[in-house]
Every structure is written in structure tokens, then in C-alpha cells.
């Protein structure tokens, strides 16, 4: 070996036996998988045979105007993300049974082709169920409402319906797979199945995967767990890769333990650690990547818009909330395409991933340190052994003061101190010479050449070109200490500094502001001023006897022998965390520019003709009640309006109001159960709807004294999630009313109940409480006391027809006249199950305090089983009686119908404030020439200020959704702000249809145009 070295020296070559060049992956898994463009092997995600870590941003074509597609993809690409995840909701592309639309805004193929052109991989997610806070989770309303189909089950009828969707979308994906001219990398079936009671996940998911395979999909197919139950969400089909969605607390030290728990599960399955959805903060994403995640998909990094009626009703802890039109969870790109402040951290993380490449992608977790026991409650630490040598240590300071991490750096080098709120990914002992990958270790071992021993900054650049290695290290944001790094060279070579001679011979600071020195075996570089500074080193065989001079590139610097390799080290200050929303470029200021006038035209809702409807058979009524828009159902009360205290409506959602004769209620949120609309508060009120309502007080076709009752439901969207607390929060729910009663009497119903049974655990002494029957205790409703919890107490009461003031006129089973009745629990906090003559009638809860009983007869037995977990209030019981509403007819107005009816002319100029009367809508026009925004945005922010109004917004080509101004009982939004609109560029004029949400009308006080999304 020594003789070979002398021969190289004689030839003027470096004795470094492995030349500096870009290291290449050549692991066993890579050799086995090169024939497949995308594969998974031994826990690695392989693309073209090389391990990759993929960072993927959510970007949904149906939540953007087509004109915005390119700009958003380019923004994602500029942040360094390699992929986008793309939901494809079935009900966007099949607009009616058998009617398919893949044109213009719905051109999936064009979207995927554009992603390939820009260079982004795609995780395609065609469902059939997608969730995504989208109407019905993407399932078409007519499929969800079909009683013969069992949704998301291994049901032949449901799978047959799905096959029609896969027939269309499958070939589009197959022809655009990676390796076949496109960039579709993975395809996901269904979504978060562990949230749903699927009877046989193996069979159901396997059937979906088989359908896609038959339609040409050959890339890996994945299925994700939404709450970590991989067995229920992924099944055991060998053709499906597991994935998990992780949403940890960004500020918790448990993130590392959570990541390690699932990483070990994926390792046992020999599958790459794929996290299809997770948090958006890049500080947290560093902790996932540093814990061994191979594919990370921070959900909704690219914000969008719920066009038309595609927003769902929400249940994120508040089942009565609505998904806002703006679909914005605070991701790095906002709803007008501007990059937020976290974009700086995005570029930094993607630079680290790019610099480490396959070393990171094939790295293995260091299990010696227990990630469940961080240094203290505000810090966390985890490590990876990088492929080919070296380590990556991810340290997080989650507290509010600087924190030191002893032991991260080699002995003698400065201690790591992190500023508050920062996570750093620090490299240790990283070989920079080729030959460090498995199968390519040179004769001098893996440390041949130069090694990056340690640094206080993150490795954000590592490139190789024609014998030159370029190394970039970036300081931690907020760190005021000097940025430093330490280099170490092996026995096969020496580093020379062209400015001072042999590196480390003495400390030196040159005009570039870098101090060079030596600590033990390490050459240290310390940056001494702001900005970026670089130092060039030459790798040669031995140190000359005198200091070197020159420009760093001449052959004389190494004793007449030309150096083979160059090392360029750049020490870089952290980039300022400013987003493109900041600065002086905003048009309209922080709040937007108020319009001094606008064009207005009074208008009525363009209802369809009134027709009979059979709610039990579905048809037209079911279609209208499941699609966003408005449904108006008309019935008749047999008594005069003044005798009606209120209307109890059954099955209506989402924003509902009632008109009874000449009295109109305010709008309120209804969730598909029984909802109470009192009329006494609006009866005879001066200036109320009595003056403006256009429905007749009496219906001449129903006899003298009959009163017309109209229930109007504005359907916001269907639930995207199953939640049994409310009837409307199911995938097969509908929004129109299915019945109701005109209430003429309300009375206290608390007294005179008999306690007929108790259920509860035994006491500690084994004694189980019970209730006697000689006689059965008689007490007020909910007052029976037990000493143990949880408990169920059953109360019973015999019904007497004399409790109601009037009868419905319908005949009962025994020829008696039945009394239409309902129950109401005031201020209750527990669950009450009601039975009539032993037959279950329904359940009352704090979210559903009303329950219709139907027709009751004298002597019927009522039972109420009260379930209490830990001392909840039972509330007070009230009995409502009156008349059933029947003989329903209906009118409807879809959002498409409403938008098409808005005129383009005949408006009159008006100035704010604008008053809108109840029952008479107003059309408002804002011409496109008044839309303004600053650089970097692809749409104009428009804010409406007012009270008691709902605005439905349209452009020439799109429905932008609906904004509800303050004044609607129970209304709240989730998922975004819900207080502004975005008018995409090139979409024409903005048209608003305004409706008053209260009997006294509403007011639009101002329209603000321009300004940023985040104020």
C-alpha cells in the first residue's frame, strides 16, 4: 500500500485514495429495486432505486381556480417540497347520476400533467371517501342516501357504484404514474378508515386496491390510519402499504416518543414510515424527519377555497359548527397564494433533506437514548445514524428561554445552546469523501478525506462538482452566538487554507470574516460578522514548509503540484422570517380599502315551482335536501296562526327559519333532530315580518282558519364525518325537514313520575342499590338519588289526554283521537332514552333537548331512562302538544340556479350602509375593475361588515360560497376565518345575493377590498 502511495506522489497525484466526488447509494435494496421506478424495500422508500425522504404539501385542484394551479405549484416547488398530495372527490366529477365532468376546472389530467411539468411528485387520493372537510367526504349525495347501499363496506352494491368512479379516475392516474411519463408516486385508497365502523377492512380495502390494479395502477397503494389503528385502517392485504396520520401537540415533548412508537411498528412490518398527514409547523416536521419518517405530508400547507356548496358541516369538538368558505389552517401558503413567515423554515428543512439525500433517507434511529425521557419538560432530543457514517441529532427547545444541550458536540468544542422555540438538526462526524456508502468504502476506510465533525449550524447545502465540494451551514434563528463548524481530515490528505497556508498552523481572521483555528484534532471555522462568508480550502498530500500565498487556485500553492480537490465552506446567517404578506406592497392597507358605493338591485329568491313531495321516497326532495342550496317546504296548520305558540321542526338543517301565517322567526342552526321555533316573540311586533312577509295568512284550500306554515332550510353541506351525537352528522344525512308540529300548549311535566328501575355498579362492600315496588317511589323527574356512579334511573308516567288543550283529529289504534305530543328537557346535561308502551321513541341529549312522541292516547305509558356518568344535571321536563303538520309541498333553489339568476344589468348605485328587508333579498354588484391586490397574490380579498345578513357570492364562473354575518343563533365556523371572500384573478365581477337572517332585517355597513389575508 505504501508503494502505491509513493507512485501516486511521483505522478503528482494526491495520496487520498478515494477522490472527492458525490457519494452514490448502492445498498442491497437499491440493486434489487432499480427495475421499478417506485418501490419499498426493508423500510426504505426507493425512487429510481435510491432511498428518498419526501416532503409533501396538500394542494387540491378543486379548491383553486384553474388559473391558480401553476402559481401554487411553483410556490410549493420554490419552498423545496418534492411532492403534493391531491384529494380527488368523487362528487366533484360526477355532478349527477351518470353525468361526468372532467373539463376546465375539473380536468384532473391537465392538473397532473402540470405537476409533472413543474417537477412535483403526486400522492393521489381518489377515495371513494376522502374526508377533507368536503361535502359528504366526497361521496355523491345520491349514493350516500341510497338505503340499499352500505357505505364504506365490502358491499357489492356499494363497490359497484365505486367501480363507475374508478373506471374514470383509474386510467387518468395510471397513464400519469412515475416511470410512465407522469409523477404519480403513490395512490391512496379510502381515508382514515379507523374512524369508521367498517365490518371487514381487509376485504373492503383489498377490493378497492384490486379495482385500481385492474385499471392499470402499478405504483404502491397506501391506506392511512387517522387515529393510529393500523389494523382497522389498513387491513392485512399484502398489496397495501400502511400509513398513519400524526397530529401531535407542536409544543409537547412527547412528539419524539409518539414518532418512535409508530416507527417501530413500521419497522416490524418492514415498511417505510409514511405519515400521510401531520402538523404544518416546520419545527415539528424537523422532529418527524429526525425520527425516521420517510414520507411526511403536512396537511394543508397550501390553503384553498370551498367553492360552491362543497364545504361540510363540521364536528371538530363543536358539532354545530360549519366549515368556512376559506379552507385555511394557517399553512405556509395562504388563500391568495402568498407565502407566510414559516416559508423560511420550510426552505431550511427542505435544504437539509436535499443536502443529506440518501444518507438521511436510509438512516436508522439511535435507540440508545430513550426519546420518552427528554432532558426536561421543555426540551427533546433524538438521533439518527446516517447511512454511510455520521449522525443527525435533532434538538428542540420548546421553552421560553435559551437551553443548553450538553454532550451533543465533541469534547473541547462549544456547547450547543438553542434559543427558545427552536429546533435544530445538527450533523456529527459526516464523511464528505466518496466511498462512505455500503459497498463503496475506500481502502482508507469511511473517514478518508475530510469529515464535518460538528457545527452549531444546520447543514443546508452539500454539493459535488468536478472535484469541488461545497458545504453550506446556516445559523439558528435567534442565536446571537457566532456560527462555527469543525472539520477533521483523515490520514490520506491534508487541508490547506490559501490565505494562511497549512490549515490550523495558527489562528487567522481574513477579510471574509471567518476565524480559522484548531481545537485538538479539529480545524475550526467561526464566522465573525453578519451575512454569509465563505472559505476555500485545498486538499493535498502534505503541508508545505512555508506559509502559502495566492488566490487559492494556482498550482504553486502545493509545491508545484496541482491540487485535485477543493472544499468551499459557507457560513450563513439565518434568513429573516418575513412572509410575502409583509412590507409596504399591500394594496388597500392592512384592513382593505372601503368602497364608497356599489350597485344594488332588490330581488327575490328564484324558487322552483311548488310541487308535492314524498319525503319517504326521496326523488326530487331528497336530491334538493342533500345538495347545497335552499329548500322551502310548505305545510298547513289546521288552527289559526294566533293560536300557535311555535313550530317544532323535525329533520331540518342547516340554517333554518319558519313562517307561520304573518309571523316569521329568525334563522337558527339546526342539526337534523327536533328544533323549536317560538312564535310568541315575533307575534304582533311593530316593524316585524308582518309588514313584509309575502306568504298568505290563510290557505283557502285547507278550510277556514287554516294557516300556511313554511320551513326554509339553507343546506350548507353534508357531514364529512360520522358522529352519532346529531342526526345530521352522518354520511347519509339529508337537510330538508321531514315533519313537524304546530304547538298550541306547553306545560310543566316534571311531577308525578314513578321510579321503576335502577342500574349501577355495586358498592365497595358488594351491595348493589335497588328500588322497591310496594309502592314504587313517586317523585319529580330526575330527583331520585343513588350513592354510586355511573347510574341509570328509569322513570315512568301514564299519559292523560286531558293534558293537551286540543286534538289533532287523527284516529288512534283504538278508535281514540290521538294527541300529538313532544317532550323538552330544559337545562339538561345527560342522556335520556324515551319509550312509549315499551317501544323506543328516541334519545334526548344536551344537543337534542326536544323529542317528538307522535300521537299519544289516554293511558299510554311513558318511560324515561336517565343515564348519568358523574352528577350531570337532569334538567326540567316539559310537555308540548298541538297539531301534526302534513300535506307538504316544496320549492327549491340550488346555488347554480341562484347564481344564474343574478342579473348583469339594471342595478342602481347605492352607498353604505345598505338595509335589507326580511323576505326581500338584494343583489349587489362589485365590478372586476375594483378588485385590487398586491404583488405575489392571485386573488383579491373582500371583507363584508354588517349585521343580520347572509351573503352568497358568485363570480362570472364560480360560486365562492356563503358568509354569515353576526346575528344567527348557534352559528360558528371552523377550518378558516369565515369572515372574508377571495375573488381569484380573471373570474370577472363579484355578485352577492344578500338575505336578512332576522325578522327585523339586516344591514351591510361596508365592503373592504384588498389587503392581506392575515391582518
Secondary structure, DSSP 4 states (H G I P E B T S, - for coil): -HHHHHHHHHTT--S-SS---------HHHHHHTTSSEEEETTEEEETTEE--EEEEE--GGGS-GGGHHHHHHHHHHTT--EEEEE--HHHHEEETTEE--SGGG-HHHHHHHHHHHT-EEEEEEES---TTBGGGG--HHHHT-TT--TTSS-HHHHHHHHHHHHHHHHHHHTTBBTTTB-EEEEEESS-GGGS--S-HHHHHHHHHHHHHHTT--S-EEEEESSS-HHHHH-S-TTEEEEEEE---TT-TTHHHHHHHHHHHHHHTT---EEEEE---HHHHHHHHTTT-SEEEETTSB-EE--TT-BPB--SS-TT-EE-SEE-SS-SB-TTS-B-TTHHHHHHHHHHHHHHHHHHHT-EE--SS-TTS-SSTTEEEEEEE-TTS-EEEEEEE-SSS-EEETTSSPTTSPPEEEPTTEEEEEEESEE-STT-STT---TT-TT-SEEEEEESSEEEEEEEETTEEEEEEEPPTT--SPPEEEEEE-TT-EEEETTTEETTSS-EE-TT-EEEEEETTEEEEEE-SSSEEEEEEEEESS--SS---SSS--GGGGTT---SEEEEEEEEPPPP---TT-SS--TTTTT-EEPS-EEEEEE---PPPPEE--TTT-HHHHHHHHSSEEEEEEEEESS-GGG--EEEEES--SEEEEEETTEEPPPEE--SSEEEEE-TTTTT-TTSGGGT--S-SS-GGG-TT-EEEEEEEEE---BSS--TTSTTSSTT---S--EEEEEEEEEE--SSEEEEEEEE---TTS------BTTBPEESTT----SSSSEEEEEEEE--GGGSSS----B-TTSPBPEEEEEEEET--SEEEEEETTEEEEEE-SS--EEEEEEE-TTPEEEEEEEESSS----EEEEEEEEE-EEEEEEEEEHHHHHHHS-SS--EEE-SSEEE-TT-EEEEEE-GGG----TT-SEEEEEEEEESEEEEEE-SS-EEEEEE-S--BT--EESS--S-EEEETTS--EEEEEEE-STT-EEEEEEEE-S-S--
